[in-house]
Amino acid sequence: MNINLQKAKKGVEFRYIYPKNSDVPEELRAKKRLPIEVRFLDEVHLSMKFNEKSGGLALPGLDNKIDYGFGLMGSESQFLRWMELLFDYYWEKAESTF
């Protein structure tokens, strides 16, 4: 079982943004009373993951695909606040479809 799904069963909240028409993992589609929200954007040009302690942001390479070897990581409060603001910006633009 996915580690995030295990944590969600313990009450940890997760929010995901996927590109429209992407293959969303079935465990996220089939969530039952778990604190998981999924939204969609036409295009997503970055990948980010963060919590209250640390975070990372991966950017696209020259082929326009996410390059997980190229990005930013940090644990400073200002960096984490910036990541939160960036995520919230995209979250507000994204649509929920299920």
DSSP file (Angstrom, degrees, kcal/mol; ACC not computed):
  #  RESIDUE AA STRUCTURE BP1 BP2  ACC     N-H-->O    O-->H-N    N-H-->O    O-->H-N    TCO  KAPPA ALPHA  PHI   PSI    X-CA   Y-CA   Z-CA
    1    1 A M              0   0    0      0, 0.0     5,-0.0     0, 0.0     2,-0.0   0.000 360.0 360.0 360.0 142.4    0.0    0.0    0.0
    2    2 A N     >  -     0   0    0      1,-0.1     4,-2.1     2,-0.0     5,-0.2  -0.304 360.0-131.8 -56.9 134.0    1.1    3.5   -0.8
    3    3 A I  H  > S+     0   0    0      1,-0.2     4,-2.1     2,-0.2     5,-0.1   0.860 108.2  52.8 -60.0 -37.2    2.8    5.3    2.2
    4    4 A N  H  > S+     0   0    0      2,-0.2     4,-2.5     1,-0.2    -1,-0.2   0.879 107.3  51.8 -66.9 -36.6    0.6    8.4    1.6
    5    5 A L  H  > S+     0   0    0      2,-0.2     4,-1.9     1,-0.2    -2,-0.2   0.895 108.6  51.1 -65.5 -39.6   -2.5    6.2    1.7
    6    6 A Q  H  X S+     0   0    0     -4,-2.1     4,-0.6     1,-0.2    -2,-0.2   0.916 111.9  46.9 -61.7 -43.1   -1.4    4.7    5.0
    7    7 A K  H ><>S+     0   0    0     -4,-2.1     5,-2.1     1,-0.2     3,-0.9   0.884 108.5  55.4 -67.2 -38.0   -0.8    8.2    6.4
    8    8 A A  H ><5S+     0   0    0     -4,-2.5     3,-1.8     1,-0.3    -1,-0.2   0.876 101.5  57.8 -62.3 -36.9   -4.2    9.4    5.1
    9    9 A K  H 3<5S+     0   0    0     -4,-1.9    -1,-0.3     1,-0.3    -2,-0.2   0.739 104.9  52.6 -64.8 -20.8   -5.9    6.5    7.0
   10   10 A K  T <<5S-     0   0    0     -3,-0.9    -1,-0.3    -4,-0.6    -2,-0.2   0.372 131.6 -94.2 -94.4   3.0   -4.3    7.9   10.1
   11   11 A G  T < 5S+     0   0    0     -3,-1.8     2,-0.3     1,-0.3    -3,-0.2   0.423  75.0 144.4 104.3  -1.4   -5.7   11.4    9.4
   12   12 A V      < -     0   0    0     -5,-2.1    -1,-0.3    -6,-0.1     2,-0.3  -0.570  46.9-129.2 -72.9 131.3   -2.9   13.1    7.5
   13   13 A E        -     0   0    0     -2,-0.3     2,-0.4    21,-0.1    23,-0.2  -0.603  25.1-171.7 -85.7 141.3   -4.4   15.4    4.8
   14   14 A F  E     -a   36   0A   0     21,-2.6    23,-2.3    -2,-0.3     2,-0.4  -0.991   8.7-169.1-131.9 140.1   -3.2   15.2    1.2
   15   15 A R  E     -a   37   0A   0     -2,-0.4     2,-0.4    21,-0.2    23,-0.2  -0.998  10.2-172.4-128.9 129.6   -3.9   17.4   -1.8
   16   16 A Y  E     -a   38   0A   0     21,-2.5    23,-2.3    -2,-0.4     2,-0.5  -0.927  12.0-161.7-122.0 143.7   -2.9   16.4   -5.3
   17   17 A I  E     +a   39   0A   0     -2,-0.4    23,-0.2    21,-0.2    74,-0.0  -0.994  17.8 178.1-123.6 124.0   -3.0   18.3   -8.6
   18   18 A Y  E     -a   40   0A   0     21,-2.4    23,-2.0    -2,-0.5     2,-0.1  -0.851  35.3-100.6-119.3 156.1   -2.8   16.3  -11.8
   19   19 A P  E >   -a   41   0A   0      0, 0.0     3,-1.4     0, 0.0    23,-0.2  -0.505  52.4 -95.5 -68.2 146.0   -2.9   17.3  -15.5
   20   20 A K  T 3  S+     0   0    0     21,-2.9     3,-0.1     1,-0.3    24,-0.1  -0.284 111.0  24.0 -58.0 150.1   -6.3   16.7  -17.0
   21   21 A N  T 3  S+     0   0    0      1,-0.2    -1,-0.3    -3,-0.1     2,-0.2   0.652  93.9 135.0  65.6  18.0   -6.6   13.3  -18.8
   22   22 A S    <   -     0   0    0     -3,-1.4     2,-1.1     1,-0.0    -1,-0.2  -0.565  67.4-102.6 -91.2 162.2   -3.8   11.8  -16.7
   23   23 A D        -     0   0    0     -2,-0.2     3,-0.0    -3,-0.1    -1,-0.0  -0.728  38.5-161.0 -85.1  99.8   -3.9    8.4  -15.2
   24   24 A V        -     0   0    0     -2,-1.1     5,-0.1     1,-0.1    14,-0.0  -0.672  32.6 -98.2 -80.6 132.4   -4.7    9.1  -11.5
   25   25 A P    >>  -     0   0    0      0, 0.0     3,-1.6     0, 0.0     4,-1.4  -0.213  28.7-126.0 -52.5 137.2   -3.8    6.2   -9.3
   26   26 A E  H 3> S+     0   0    0      1,-0.3     4,-2.7     2,-0.2     5,-0.1   0.829 107.0  63.9 -56.9 -35.7   -6.9    4.1   -8.5
   27   27 A E  H 34 S+     0   0    0      1,-0.2    -1,-0.3     2,-0.2    -3,-0.0   0.783 104.3  47.8 -64.0 -24.3   -6.3    4.3   -4.7
   28   28 A L  H X4 S+     0   0    0     -3,-1.6     3,-0.8     2,-0.1    -1,-0.2   0.832 113.0  47.2 -81.7 -33.7   -6.8    8.1   -5.0
   29   29 A R  H 3< S+     0   0    0     -4,-1.4    -2,-0.2     1,-0.2    -3,-0.1   0.855 113.8  48.3 -71.0 -34.7  -10.0    7.7   -7.1
   30   30 A A  T 3< S+     0   0    0     -4,-2.7    -1,-0.2    -5,-0.2    -2,-0.1   0.178  79.1 145.8 -94.3  17.9  -11.4    5.1   -4.8
   31   31 A K    <   -     0   0    0     -3,-0.8     2,-0.5    -5,-0.1    -3,-0.1  -0.281  31.5-161.7 -59.5 137.6  -10.8    7.0   -1.6
   32   32 A K        -     0   0    0      1,-0.1    -1,-0.1     3,-0.0    -2,-0.1  -0.943  68.3 -29.8-127.3 109.0  -13.4    6.4    1.0
   33   33 A R  S    S+     0   0    0     -2,-0.5    -1,-0.1     1,-0.2    -2,-0.0   0.805  98.7 137.5  55.1  33.5  -13.7    9.0    3.9
   34   34 A L        -     0   0    0      2,-0.1     2,-2.4   -24,-0.0    -1,-0.2  -0.815  68.0-111.8-105.7 151.1  -10.0    9.7    3.7
   35   35 A P  S    S+     0   0    0      0, 0.0   -21,-2.6     0, 0.0     2,-0.4  -0.360  74.8 125.9 -79.2  62.7   -8.6   13.3    3.9
   36   36 A I  E     -a   14   0A   0     -2,-2.4     2,-0.4   -23,-0.2   -21,-0.2  -0.984  36.7-174.1-124.2 128.3   -7.4   13.2    0.2
   37   37 A E  E     -a   15   0A   0    -23,-2.3   -21,-2.5    -2,-0.4     2,-0.4  -0.970   2.9-167.8-121.2 139.2   -8.4   15.8   -2.4
   38   38 A V  E     +a   16   0A   0     -2,-0.4    60,-0.4   -23,-0.2    59,-0.4  -0.992   9.0 173.8-127.1 132.2   -7.6   15.6   -6.1
   39   39 A R  E     -a   17   0A   0    -23,-2.3   -21,-2.4    -2,-0.4     2,-0.4  -0.877  17.4-136.6-131.3 167.2   -7.9   18.5   -8.6
   40   40 A F  E     -aB  18  95A   0     55,-3.1    55,-2.9    -2,-0.3     2,-0.3  -0.953  11.6-170.7-131.7 144.8   -6.9   18.9  -12.2
   41   41 A L  E     -a   19   0A   0    -23,-2.0   -21,-2.9    -2,-0.4     3,-0.1  -0.893  37.3-115.7-122.4 157.3   -5.3   21.5  -14.4
   42   42 A D  S    S+     0   0    0     -2,-0.3     2,-0.3   -23,-0.2    -1,-0.1   0.930 101.6   6.2 -56.1 -45.7   -5.1   21.6  -18.2
   43   43 A E        -     0   0    0    -24,-0.1     2,-0.4    -3,-0.1    -1,-0.2  -0.991  61.9-160.1-139.9 146.3   -1.3   21.4  -17.9
   44   44 A V        +     0   0    0     -2,-0.3     3,-0.0    -3,-0.1   -27,-0.0  -0.984   8.1 179.6-128.3 120.1    1.1   20.9  -15.0
   45   45 A H        +     0   0    0     -2,-0.4     2,-0.3    20,-0.1    -1,-0.1   0.077  63.2  40.8-110.7  22.6    4.7   22.0  -15.6
   46   46 A L        -     0   0    0     13,-0.2     2,-0.4    20,-0.1    13,-0.2  -0.983  62.6-140.8-158.2 163.7    6.2   21.2  -12.2
   47   47 A S  E     +C   58   0B   0     11,-2.2    11,-3.5    -2,-0.3     2,-0.4  -0.999  25.5 174.6-130.7 131.1    6.2   18.6   -9.5
   48   48 A M  E     +C   57   0B   0     -2,-0.4     2,-0.3     9,-0.2     9,-0.2  -0.986  13.4 178.7-139.4 149.1    6.3   19.5   -5.8
   49   49 A K  E     +C   56   0B   0      7,-2.1     7,-2.4    -2,-0.4     2,-0.3  -0.969  19.9 148.5-146.8 130.0    6.0   17.7   -2.5
   50   50 A F  E     -C   55   0B   0     -2,-0.3     5,-0.2     5,-0.3     2,-0.2  -0.993  18.8-177.8-157.6 161.1    6.3   19.4    0.9
   51   51 A N        -     0   0    0      3,-2.2    -2,-0.0    -2,-0.3     0, 0.0  -0.678  58.8 -69.4-140.5-163.2    5.2   19.2    4.5
   52   52 A E  S    S+     0   0    0     -2,-0.2     3,-0.1     1,-0.2    28,-0.1   0.623 129.2  41.9 -73.8 -10.2    5.8   21.4    7.5
   53   53 A K  S    S-     0   0    0      1,-0.3     2,-0.3    27,-0.0    -1,-0.2   0.803 122.1 -12.0-105.5 -37.7    9.4   20.3    7.7
   54   54 A S        -     0   0    0     26,-0.1    -3,-2.2    25,-0.0    -1,-0.3  -0.973  54.5-169.9-159.1 167.5   10.8   20.2    4.2
   55   55 A G  E     -CD  50  74B   0     19,-2.2    19,-2.2    -2,-0.3     2,-0.3  -0.991   7.3-154.1-160.3 165.4   10.0   20.4    0.5
   56   56 A G  E     -CD  49  73B   0     -7,-2.4    -7,-2.1    -2,-0.3     2,-0.4  -0.992   2.5-159.8-146.5 152.2   11.1   19.9   -3.0
   57   57 A L  E     -CD  48  72B   0     15,-2.9    15,-2.7    -2,-0.3     2,-0.4  -0.989   7.9-161.0-135.7 121.5   10.2   21.3   -6.4
   58   58 A A  E     -CD  47  71B   0    -11,-3.5   -11,-2.2    -2,-0.4    13,-0.2  -0.863  11.2-158.3-105.3 140.5   11.1   19.6   -9.7
   59   59 A L  E     - D   0  67B   0     11,-2.1     8,-2.7     8,-0.6    11,-0.2  -0.691  25.3 -89.6-114.3 164.1   11.1   21.5  -13.0
   60   60 A P  E     - D   0  66B   0      0, 0.0     6,-0.3     0, 0.0    -1,-0.1  -0.419  35.6-138.4 -74.7 150.2   10.8   20.5  -16.6
   61   61 A G    >   -     0   0    0      4,-2.6     3,-2.0    -2,-0.1     6,-0.0  -0.155  45.3 -75.3 -88.1-169.2   13.9   19.7  -18.7
   62   62 A L  T 3  S+     0   0    0      1,-0.3    -1,-0.0     2,-0.1     5,-0.0   0.752 133.2  58.6 -63.2 -24.4   14.5   20.8  -22.3
   63   63 A D  T 3  S-     0   0    0      2,-0.2    -1,-0.3     1,-0.0     3,-0.1   0.395 115.3-117.0 -85.1   3.7   12.0   18.1  -23.4
   64   64 A N  S <  S+     0   0    0     -3,-2.0     2,-0.3     1,-0.3    -2,-0.1   0.571  77.7 122.2  70.4  12.7    9.3   19.7  -21.3
   65   65 A K  S    S-     0   0    0      1,-0.1    -4,-2.6    -6,-0.1    -1,-0.3  -0.798  77.8 -89.7-100.6 148.2    9.0   16.6  -19.1
   66   66 A I  E     -D   60   0B   0     -2,-0.3     2,-0.8    -6,-0.3   -20,-0.1  -0.350  37.3-154.2 -59.0 127.4    9.6   16.9  -15.4
   67   67 A D  E >   -D   59   0B   0     -8,-2.7     3,-2.1     3,-0.2    -8,-0.6  -0.894   6.9-167.3-106.6 102.3   13.3   16.3  -14.6
   68   68 A Y  E 3  S+     0   0B   0     -2,-0.8    -1,-0.1     1,-0.3     3,-0.1   0.543  86.2  62.5 -71.8  -4.2   13.5   15.0  -11.1
   69   69 A G  E 3  S+     0   0B   0      1,-0.1     2,-0.5   -10,-0.1    -1,-0.3   0.418  99.7  61.1 -93.7  -0.2   17.2   15.6  -11.1
   70   70 A F  E <  S+     0   0B   0     -3,-2.1   -11,-2.1   -11,-0.2     2,-0.3  -0.969  79.3  73.0-131.3 116.1   16.7   19.3  -11.6
   71   71 A G  E     -D   58   0B   0     -2,-0.5     2,-0.4   -13,-0.2   -13,-0.2  -0.963  69.8 -67.8 175.4-158.5   14.9   21.4   -9.0
   72   72 A L  E     -D   57   0B   0    -15,-2.7   -15,-2.9    -2,-0.3     2,-0.3  -0.943  32.7-177.7-127.2 144.6   14.9   23.1   -5.6
   73   73 A M  E     +D   56   0B   0     -2,-0.4     2,-0.3   -17,-0.2   -17,-0.2  -0.985  15.2 145.7-138.1 150.2   14.9   21.6   -2.1
   74   74 A G  E     -D   55   0B   0    -19,-2.2   -19,-2.2    -2,-0.3    -2,-0.0  -0.987  38.6-157.2-172.9 167.3   14.8   23.3    1.3
   75   75 A S        +     0   0    0     -2,-0.3     2,-0.1   -21,-0.2    -1,-0.1   0.299  56.1 120.2-134.2   2.9   13.7   23.3    4.8
   76   76 A E  S  > S-     0   0    0      1,-0.1     4,-2.4     4,-0.0     5,-0.2  -0.426  70.2-122.2 -71.3 147.9   13.8   27.0    5.7
   77   77 A S  H  > S+     0   0    0      1,-0.2     4,-2.2     2,-0.2     5,-0.2   0.855 111.2  52.9 -61.5 -36.7   10.5   28.5    6.8
   78   78 A Q  H  > S+     0   0    0      2,-0.2     4,-2.2     1,-0.2    -1,-0.2   0.903 110.1  48.1 -66.4 -40.4   10.6   31.1    4.0
   79   79 A F  H  > S+     0   0    0      2,-0.2     4,-2.5     1,-0.2    -2,-0.2   0.927 112.5  48.2 -64.6 -45.3   11.1   28.5    1.3
   80   80 A L  H  X S+     0   0    0     -4,-2.4     4,-2.2     1,-0.2    -2,-0.2   0.870 111.0  51.1 -65.1 -36.2    8.3   26.3    2.7
   81   81 A R  H  X S+     0   0    0     -4,-2.2     4,-2.4    -5,-0.2    -1,-0.2   0.909 109.7  50.4 -65.5 -42.0    6.0   29.4    2.8
   82   82 A W  H  X S+     0   0    0     -4,-2.2     4,-2.5     2,-0.2    -2,-0.2   0.909 110.4  49.8 -61.8 -42.6    6.8   30.2   -0.8
   83   83 A M  H  X S+     0   0    0     -4,-2.5     4,-2.8     1,-0.2    -1,-0.2   0.903 109.9  51.0 -63.1 -40.4    6.0   26.6   -1.8
   84   84 A E  H  X S+     0   0    0     -4,-2.2     4,-2.7     2,-0.2    -2,-0.2   0.919 111.3  47.4 -62.6 -44.0    2.7   26.8    0.1
   85   85 A L  H  X S+     0   0    0     -4,-2.4     4,-2.0     2,-0.2    -2,-0.2   0.903 112.7  49.4 -64.2 -41.3    1.8   30.0   -1.7
   86   86 A L  H  X S+     0   0    0     -4,-2.5     4,-1.8     2,-0.2    -2,-0.2   0.927 112.8  46.9 -64.0 -45.1    2.8   28.5   -5.1
   87   87 A F  H  X S+     0   0    0     -4,-2.8     4,-2.9     1,-0.2    -2,-0.2   0.933 111.3  51.3 -62.3 -45.6    0.7   25.4   -4.5
   88   88 A D  H  X S+     0   0    0     -4,-2.7     4,-2.2     1,-0.2    -1,-0.2   0.862 105.4  57.2 -60.7 -36.0   -2.3   27.4   -3.3
   89   89 A Y  H  X S+     0   0    0     -4,-2.0     4,-0.9     1,-0.2    -1,-0.2   0.946 113.9  37.8 -58.6 -49.7   -2.0   29.5   -6.5
   90   90 A Y  H  X S+     0   0    0     -4,-1.8     4,-1.5     1,-0.2     3,-0.3   0.859 111.9  59.3 -71.5 -34.6   -2.4   26.4   -8.7
   91   91 A W  H  < S+     0   0    0     -4,-2.9     3,-0.3     1,-0.2    -2,-0.2   0.904 103.7  51.4 -60.3 -42.5   -4.9   24.8   -6.3
   92   92 A E  H  < S+     0   0    0     -4,-2.2    -1,-0.2     1,-0.2    -2,-0.2   0.802 112.1  46.8 -66.3 -28.7   -7.3   27.7   -6.7
   93   93 A K  H  < S+     0   0    0     -4,-0.9    -1,-0.2    -3,-0.3    -2,-0.2   0.707  97.4  92.4 -83.1 -21.9   -7.0   27.4  -10.5
   94   94 A A     <  -     0   0    0     -4,-1.5     2,-0.3    -3,-0.3   -53,-0.2  -0.319  68.4-134.9 -77.8 156.9   -7.5   23.6  -10.5
   95   95 A E  B     -B   40   0A   0    -55,-2.9   -55,-3.1    -2,-0.0     2,-0.5  -0.863   6.9-134.4-112.6 144.7  -10.9   21.8  -10.9
   96   96 A S        +     0   0    0     -2,-0.3   -57,-0.2   -57,-0.2   -59,-0.0  -0.846  24.5 173.1 -94.4 130.8  -12.3   18.9   -8.9
   97   97 A T              0   0    0     -2,-0.5    -1,-0.1   -59,-0.4   -58,-0.1   0.500 360.0 360.0-119.2  -5.7  -13.9   16.3  -11.1
   98   98 A F              0   0    0    -60,-0.4   -59,-0.1     0, 0.0    -2,-0.1   0.342 360.0 360.0-146.0 360.0  -14.7   13.5   -8.7
